[in-house]
Amino acid sequence: MKLGVYLRNMGPASNRDTLLECARAADAARIDELWVADHVAIPPDDAEGSNGRYLDPLATLAFLAGVTEHVALGTGVLVLPYRPALATAKWVATIQELSRGRLLLGVGAGWMAAEFRALGVDLRRRGAITDATLEFLDRCFAADEVEANGQRFLFRPRPARPPIFIGGAAPHAFRRAVRYGAGWMPTGGDPRMLGPAIVELRALAKAAGKPPPEVVAITSLALDSPRSAVESVRELAAAGVTRVVHGWRYQSVAEFRRVVDAIAEHVRPALGA
């Protein structure tokens, strides 16, 4: 079981100094993973909690790659239709290279109509664009020489393709996870709901000759009661979850440190992780 936390790349806690200190605190505590979110054009009536301030997730992870050494760095999730496929592939390869293979690529098709409108992208095509981008990423990480729009080019650097996790729900997320050898990153962390879905996903993967997909659960652990937090993680593990990410709204580095210390000192030892 991998244990991660969400790093707020939005709102007042997304300033440079707080990001830097929080990331280094997680790295020092040997937290397994840091995850960031993706929004590019929040409308004013949907900005509660962030005031519309969002740092780009790929730029943020590129910055964090240079100030950490151990912690994995994840997008949870990168909305693929928001970005050109080739530019996305170059960002992904660059972060993977500079982080020495620590990138975790959570991806999704997106949902916020206002953002698609601001970007000039047809919301109805989000699934097709997502599939096309995933297929293109596979081609880029499979060979040094790639073709796009009738033009051959060299795709370098070409590190190992990072693990991919598909956000969303069945059937579309399951189809993509199986097709692209990816994991699943569902919304919600209720093991009673996740258990049957994971059984279904594993059956689909087995039928396709693929290994059981990894599953990332984003939840909020009751870290003020380590025993309850440990029990929650154990229930998720029993349901088939392989990575648990704790997300919460913190305002300061001190609040963030208390959480990563609780995970490192109480939850991980109890799980033998």
Buried (B, 14 or more C-beta within 10 A) or exposed (E): BBBBBBBBBBBEBBEEEBBBBBBBBBBBBBBBBBBBBBBBBBEEEEBEEBEBBBBBBBEBBBBBBEEBEEBBBBBBBBBBBBBEBBEBBBBBBBBBBBBEEBBBBBBBBBEBEBBBEBBEBEBEEBBEBBBBBBEBBBBBBEEEEBEBEEEEEEBEEBBEBBBBBBBBEBEBBBBBBBBBBBBBBBEEBEBEEBBEBBEEBBEBBEEEEBEBBBBBBBBBBEBEEBEEBBBBBBBBBEBBBBBBBBBBEBEEBEEBBBBBBBBBEBBBEBBEB
